[in-house]
């Protein structure tokens, strides 16, 4: 049972979190991701690029900023310990 649930700790995620209690929209979200340029945290050994790209495309569609993405840059050891990589995308129409 623990082995199955342990896989979820390697799942990619959009690096955008809401800051609780903030009223100013300019400071409402923290993290590297913006609606026009989603930043995805992922583990390169556990997640295929196609899954990471789809997550970024879904984020662009959700915000109405594009339907496809173009990778801009990638960094290592800038997210969490188990999901250490950042990949930055730009939304395109």
N, C-alpha and C positions, 0 to 999 in steps of 0.2 A: 504494500500500500504506500509506503513512504517513497519508494523508488518512482512510482508513477507521479506523485505530487511533486517530487523533487525536480522534475523536468521543467516545471513552470518557472522556476527561479532563473532559467536561462532565456525566457521569452523576451523578444524585443519590445520596446515601448517608445512612445513619443516623449521626448524630453521637454515636457511642458506641464507645469503644475500650477494650480491656483493657490494664491497666497490668501489664506483665510483672514477675514476682517478688513481687507484693503478696499477702500471705496474708489480710489483714483484708478481709472481704467489703464493708464499708462504703467501702473505698477501692479496690476491685478495678477499677472502671470509671471512665473519665474521659470528659468530653464532656457536652453539654447534655441528651442523651436519657436517659430513665428508662423502665422497663417500662410505667408508667402514662401517661407523657407523652413520646411519641417526638418527637425534634427531627430534622428532615431538612435537610441542606445541599443546595442545588440552584442551578442557573443558570436564572433566570427566562426568559431568551431562548432557551435550548436545551431546556427540559423543560416539557411541559404540566402543569398543576396536577393533572390526573387521574392522572398517573404518580406524582407526589409523594404524593398522597393514598393511592394503592394501596400504596406502600411503607410508609407509616405504618400503614395497616390491617393489612398483613402482619406488621408488628412487634408490634402489639397481639395479634393472633391467636397469634403464636409464643410470647408470654409469658403468654397466657391472661388478659389484662386487658381484653379487649373485642373486638367484631367490627366496629365502625365508629369513626370519629374525628371530632372537632370541632376546627376550627382555633382556636387561642388567640391567637397573635400572630405577627408576622413581623418580622425584622430584616434589614438589609442590611450587607454588608461585615463579617460576623462569622464566616464560614467561611474557605475558601481564596480565592485571587485569582480563579481561573477558575470556582469554584462559590461565589459570595459570599453567597448568601441563606440564612437560616435560617427555617424555618417550624415552629412549635411546635404540636403537636396534643394533645388529651386523648382517651384511649380511652373509648369508651362501649359499653355492652352492649345 
